[in-house]
Amino acid sequence: MKKMISMLLVLLLLAGLGACAFADETAKETGAILDGRWLCADIQGNVTENTPAVLKDNFGLYVNKEWILQAEIPDGETSAGAMEDVIRTLKDRQIALLKDESLTGHDAELVHKLYALVSDWDYRNAQGVEPAMPIMEAIRNIDSLEALTAYLYDRNNLKRYYPLVMAVSTDFINPDIYITQIGTPGLMLQDSAEYKERTQAGELYFALFEQLGTYMLQRLGLSAEESARVIENAFAFDALLAEHIKPVATHYQADYFASLLNYYSPEELEALAGNFPILDMLQAYGLKAGQSFMVTEPDYIAALPELYTEENVPLMRDWMTLKAALSVADSLDKETSKQTEAISNAIMGVSGETSEDDNALSSVLGLLSVPMDNLYIQAYCTEQQRQDILDIIEDVVACYRTMLESVDWLGDETRAKAIEKLDNLRVNAVYPDELGDWSALDFAGIEDGGSLLAANAAVQDYVIALQSDKIDTAVDKDKWDQLMMQTAQVNAFYNPQNNSINIMAGILSGEIYNEDMSYEQKLGGIGTVIGHEISHAFDTNGSQFDKDGAMANWWTDEDYAAFQARAAKLAAWYDGFIPWEGANYSGQQVQTEAIADMGGIKCLLAIAAQQEDFDYDAFFRQFATIWRTQALPAYLIALAAQDTHPMRYMRINATLAQFDDFVDFYGITEGDGMYLAPEARVAVW
């Protein structure tokens, strides 16, 4: 199930493929620059033997051309690159854990029991689609508002089909307390704007759901006529919901976080929802009612009574039916799993199939993230890794302090608050001191006649209970919560809600980091990642949270206006990029990540300046290496549609061009492709 939903999330971002020329034949043969500065080297086939790769004109291509020409995207995948190599290493290690029968303890027992359920196709084929039939039957039997309400109250359903999202997180205003958040559901077209003016992307999203939905509904016993009606009604109800959900574009606005701060007591929430049984649903879901709720979009909740009517029962029932059918696909027999993957791959242009091992790993990780994490830590994490990362973080924090002290556009009052925030930065490096305890979890395995769907329900109930117990309790900001952030993931991030830098063990391999790298290579790899993440404390999002993780304004009006003006200049510059013909690139969308890229490099260059005989060439090359990639055109369209990170060739060239240290070291001058006049540079910090 997790694998198919993950693929869906990628597919749902696709734009119209037929109408977009990524690089015409002339560009492919000559290396012609489509964006006015650098050829987009990320697109598979865009770089050929004849494409010029001159250091002073296109540093990323110069460093990576030989690799690009030899790179192959693996079967079942959408991209290849240094980051993908690290992901592959992590997957191979985790697959080895799945198969290692010598491992003992409750974590290993859970993992091996679930792995058997996932990997034994004879057992799954014998069950066929039967495990999903009670789920479908329960939904299809809804014939009145009373029956719909009874379904929503029934804890035996899989709880995925509510027209809202309920979750537990730290409070934005008071990050010392856990609170329940009430949010909007995911739309099938991903963006409510698509329901007002359908774009080519929206048409493709619809086609995707229609193809996958038609197959799954008929696989689960509906006729062709019934399937068509379900899909029609499901989209009709989705459109009704979309009328009251904010467009995705609003998520990138400066006031987005502030717009989420809507607090309601249980009584106020019940009044807001009218006849929609929100508190009873919450209880049925397994979450207790806390003292307060944070409602991200009150207008949506207030509109639910208009939608929760006898007249709309068929629409909501079919909306739930389609979501249920799609969610169970990866948990049934081999025919269902393979056919849904084939449909997805055909739309993506993906060749080959994902390996059985990768599919099994995806399913196990989707349910047993913490037990798998514990096994990974015990098998692969070392104290040397953690000490290396702690040492680099210490160096980066010290340089950020110097940077903040010397920034000329920051006033003394704001500067003091920024330094105070840096001095209170929490550090989670590589792995926690105390492993997560899931000893109370159990579910039926093959020997007890279990199924993947039953295991899914058991794990979901267990996790919901863990979350429910947190509501209205104090947050331990120094505790590493593996449920929220697994060690075994290729990731590093800044969390503004507890002012922490988090470097996961899974990212520490390949070109990103290994213990035998030179100091310069470590700084160009994991060091720039760390610098990037700490910079998020002072980007357009992180700057809205204080040293304790509370959403609070610690800027003077004058300083914040100066900050926003610099950020707007950066966004406007990225607006001008055209990574392929016809692309409409959004600087506002990538603004925060671009700020962090540039802030991180500035900090690492400050560290380099303090070193004797620092090898700048090794440092810059390593930075260019970690962002090398080759990807399918459709996948890159998906990223450009929603990813908040700049494309990887931009992360190399657009970032390095900001700095005198880079320009001077390689003798880059006006007229060179990598030259950007000082007055045209856009680095915020």
C-alpha positions, -999 to 999 in steps of 0.1 A, spaced: 0 0 0 27 25 10 46 20 -22 16 26 -44 5 57 -24 41 70 -26 40 66 -64 6 83 -66 19 113 -47 47 117 -73 24 110 -103 -2 134 -90 23 162 -96 28 155 -133 22 182 -158 11 176 -194 38 156 -211 28 158 -247 28 196 -249 62 202 -233 94 200 -252 122 195 -227 151 200 -251 149 200 -289 173 180 -310 194 211 -316 198 217 -279 207 181 -273 234 181 -300 249 215 -292 242 219 -255 222 251 -262 212 269 -231 175 270 -227 173 292 -195 196 320 -206 225 309 -183 229 271 -179 217 240 -197 195 219 -174 219 189 -171 194 171 -148 172 158 -177 181 124 -190 195 128 -225 200 165 -223 238 162 -221 257 145 -250 293 140 -259 291 172 -279 277 193 -251 304 218 -240 315 215 -204 336 245 -194 345 251 -158 340 288 -160 307 286 -178 289 257 -162 307 243 -131 282 216 -123 283 202 -158 321 204 -159 324 183 -127 297 158 -136 297 154 -174 316 121 -174 293 107 -148 262 120 -166 272 103 -199 276 70 -181 246 72 -157 217 48 -160 184 51 -143 177 17 -126 146 -3 -135 116 9 -116 132 42 -107 127 78 -119 162 92 -113 199 84 -106 224 105 -87 247 108 -57 217 112 -34 200 82 -50 232 61 -45 230 69 -7 193 58 -8 203 26 -25 229 18 1 204 24 29 178 2 12 204 -26 7 213 -25 44 177 -25 54 169 -54 31 197 -74 47 181 -68 81 148 -81 68 165 -113 57 188 -118 87 171 -146 107 199 -144 133 185 -112 147 166 -116 180 144 -96 202 109 -82 199 118 -56 172 133 -84 150 103 -107 156 79 -80 145 99 -72 114 104 -108 103 67 -116 110 56 -87 87 82 -94 61 68 -130 59 33 -116 53 47 -93 26 70 -116 8 51 -149 7 32 -146 -25 18 -180 -23 1 -170 9 -10 -136 -4 -23 -151 -36 -43 -177 -17 -60 -148 2 -65 -129 -30 -86 -98 -26 -107 -113 2 -89 -93 30 -102 -61 14 -138 -72 8 -151 -64 43 -137 -29 40 -154 -24 6 -186 -40 18 -189 -18 49 -185 13 27 -208 1 -1 -236 -6 24 -238 30 35 -273 41 22 -282 70 45 -268 97 66 -275 76 97 -255 47 82 -227 71 72 -224 84 107 -224 49 121 -196 40 98 -175 70 109 -180 59 145 -169 23 138 -133 17 150 -131 -15 129 -127 5 97 -92 16 86 -98 52 94 -83 66 62 -114 79 46 -125 108 67 -130 142 50 -105 157 73 -71 150 88 -65 146 126 -30 146 140 -10 153 172 19 177 171 35 204 192 16 237 195 29 265 173 24 291 200 32 270 230 57 244 218 59 229 253 25 212 249 12 186 225 -21 196 207 -45 180 182 -45 195 148 -75 194 125 -66 198 88 -81 194 54 -80 161 34 -58 155 4 -75 162 -29 -73 139 -58 -62 168 -81 -38 179 -53 -46 216 -55 -80 232 -51 -71 257 -78 -74 228 -103 -111 225 -96 -117 261 -108 -95 261 -138 -82 226 -149 -47 227 -162 -30 200 -183 -16 187 -150 -51 185 -136 -63 166 -167 -35 141 -161 -43 137 -124 -78 129 -133 -67 103 -160 -44 87 -134 -71 82 -108 -95 71 -135 -71 44 -147 -60 31 -113 -95 35 -99 -112 17 -127 -88 -13 -123 -90 -15 -85 -128 -11 -83 -134 -38 -108 -107 -60 -91 -127 -56 -59 -160 -67 -75 -176 -37 -90 -189 -38 -125 -176 -14 -152 -208 7 -149 -206 8 -111 -169 17 -113 -175 46 -137 -203 59 -114 -181 57 -83 -153 76 -100 -177 103 -112 -193 107 -78 -159 107 -60 -146 136 -81 -179 154 -77 -175 152 -39 -138 161 -41 -149 192 -60 -173 202 -33 -145 199 -7 -121 219 -29 -144 249 -29 -135 254 8 -98 245 8 -71 271 1 -50 267 -30 -14 253 -27 0 287 -38 -10 301 -4 14 277 14 43 297 0 31 331 13 49 348 42 17 347 64 10 310 58 20 298 93 1 326 109 -30 316 90 -29 282 107 -32 296 143 -69 291 149 -76 276 183 -109 261 195 -121 245 227 -140 212 222 -173 231 226 -162 257 201 -151 231 176 -184 212 179 -203 244 173 -181 252 143 -187 218 127 -225 220 132 -242 187 124 -209 171 113 -200 148 141 -164 159 145 -158 151 182 -174 117 180 -153 110 149 -122 120 169 -131 96 196 -138 68 172 -105 75 155 -88 69 188 -77 104 198 -90 118 231 -104 154 231 -78 178 245 -84 211 260 -78 229 227 -76 221 189 -56 239 163 -78 241 132 -57 249 101 -86 260 79 -117 269 100 -137 279 69 -135 243 57 -147 228 89 -176 254 90 -186 243 55 -188 206 64 -225 208 76 -234 220 41 -218 189 27 -228 163 53 -263 159 41 -286 131 30 -284 143 -5 -246 140 -6 -244 105 9 -239 87 -24 -211 112 -33 -193 108 0 -198 70 0 -182 68 -35 -154 92 -25 -146 69 4 -149 38 -19 -123 51 -44 -99 61 -17 -103 27 0 -98 8 -32 -66 27 -40 -52 24 -5 -53 -14 -4 -37 -22 -37 -2 -30 -24 -16 -52 4 -34 -78 -17 -23 -105 -42 5 -103 -68 -18 -97 -97 -32 -65 -81 2 -53 -70 19 -58 -103 -10 -44 -124 -12 -12 -104 25 -7 -106 24 -13 -144 -3 14 -147 17 39 -127 50 31 -146 33 35 -179 22 70 -170 56 79 -155 76 65 -184 94 42 -159 111 12 -175 112 -22 -158 98 -31 -124 107 -23 -89 125 -53 -73 106 -76 -50 130 -67 -22 124 -30 -26 86 -35 -26 88 -56 5 110 -31 23 86 -3 14 57 -22 30 77 -30 62 90 5 66 55 19 61 43 1 92 73 -8 114 94 23 111 106 23 147 115 -14 150 133 -12 117 151 19 129 163 2 160 177 -27 141 195 -3 117 211 16 146 224 -15 162 239 -28 130 253 2 112 257 32 134 291 41 150 303 65 176 329 78 150 301 89 127 283 108 154 315 124 166 324 136 131 290 151 127 290 167 161 324 183 153 312 197 120 280 210 136 301 228 163 323 244 136 293 255 116 274 270 146 306 289 155 308 304 120 271 312 119 276 332 151 304 352 134 282 357 103 253 370 124 276 394 142 289 408 110 258 411 88 256 448 80 218 450 73 207 436 106 200 459 136 215 452 170 182 442 186 173 416 160 210 405 158 209 397 196 177 376 192 192 357 162 224 349 181 203 339 212 184 315 189 216 300 175 230 296 210 199 276 220 200 253 190 193 217 199 214 190 182 202 155 172 231 138 155 230 104 138 211 83 164 193 87 197 208 75 230 176 57 239 158 35 214 121 36 208 101 9 227 74 -9 207 73 -40 229 35 -36 234 28 -41 197 17 -74 182 -3 -87 153 -11 -120 136 14 -135 113 11 -162 87 10 -190 112 -21 -173 128 -39 -166 96 -30 -129 95 -30 -105 66 -13 -73 56 -44 -53 60 -50 -67 95 -14 -60 104 -19 -25 91 -49 -19 112 -31 -32 143 -1 -9 138 -23 21 131 -43 15 163 -10 12 182 4 44 167 -28 64 173 -28 53 209 8 65 213 -2 99 198 -34 101 219 -14 97 251 6 128 242 -23 152 240 -21 180 266 11 166 280 45 183 281 69 180 252 103 166 260 123 187 235 155 169 242 140 134 234 146 120 199 111 108 188 118 80 163 82 78 153 84 114 140 120 111 127 136 78 119 174 75 120 174 52 89 164 78 63 183 98 38 175 132 54 187 161 74 164 189 86 158 219 108 128 217 131 116 252 139 92 239 166 120 229 189 148 249 173 168 217 164 192 205 138 186 168 129 212 147 110 200 112 102 223 82 101 208 71 67 224 100 49 259 91 60 273 72 31 285 75 -5 295 109 -17 277 126 12 299 112 39 323 84 47 348 82 75 378 81 51 370 114 33 394 143 35 382 172 57 375 193 26 354 165 11 334 161 43 328 198 44 317 198 7 294 169 14 277 165 48 292 199 59 272 218 33 241 198 42 245 208 79 252 244 70 220 244 48 199 230 76 211 254 103 204 283 78 167 273 79 166 288 114 169 321 96 150 316 63 115 329 54 99 301 75 124 296 104 126 333 110 90 332 123 99 310 153 120 319 183 147 302 203 122 279 221 103 269 189 74 292 196 59 311 166 68 347 176 81 378 160 116 386 172 124 410 144 122 448 143 99 460 115 129 476 98 150 445 98 122 422 87 114 445 58 151 444 48 150 406 51 119 403 30 133 426 3 164 404 0 143 373 -1 121 388 -28 151 396 -49 162 360 -47 128 347 -56 126 371 -86 160 358 -99 148 322 -97 116 332 -115 137 338 -146 150 302 -149 136 281 -177 149 246 -171 131 233 -202 111 249 -230 77 261 -218 85 257 -181 71 282 -156 95 282 -127 85 297 -93 110 315 -73 87 320 -43 82 282 -42 120 275 -39 128 306 -19 134 291 15 156 263 3 176 285 -20 183 309 10 195 279 30 217 266 2 235 300 -1 236 305 37 252 271 42 279 277 16 287 311 30 292 295 64 314 266 51 335 291 31 341 310 64 353 277 80 376 271 50 391 306 53 403 296 88 421 265 76 457 264 65 462 252 29 425 244 25 418 225 -8 391 247 -23 390 226 -55 382 194 -35 355 213 -16 337 228 -46 339 196 -66 324 176 -37 295 201 -35 289 197 -72 291 159 -69 265 154 -42 239 172 -64 246 154 -97 215 137 -111 198 122 -142 161 120 -141 131 112 -163 115 143 -178 81 135 -162 97 132 -128 114 166 -131 81 181 -141 67 166 -109 94 182 -88 91 216 -105 54 215 -98 57 212 -60 93 207 -47 105 236 -26 141 228 -35 157 243 -66 166 218 -93 199 202 -87 219 219 -114 206 252 -100 217 241 -65 252 238 -78 257 268 -102 232 293 -88 246 289 -53 283 289 -61 280 319 -84 271 341 -54 306 339 -38 339 357 -44 357 327 -29 345 305 -58 348 332 -85 383 342 -74 397 307 -69 389 297 -105 396 331 -121 360 335 -133 355 370 -148 328 390 -165 316 372 -196 319 337 -181 288 317 -176 295 313 -138 301 351 -133 274 371 -115 281 407 -108 282 415 -71 252 439 -74 232 411 -91 238 385 -65 209 373 -44 223 355 -13 202 367 16 228 361 43 
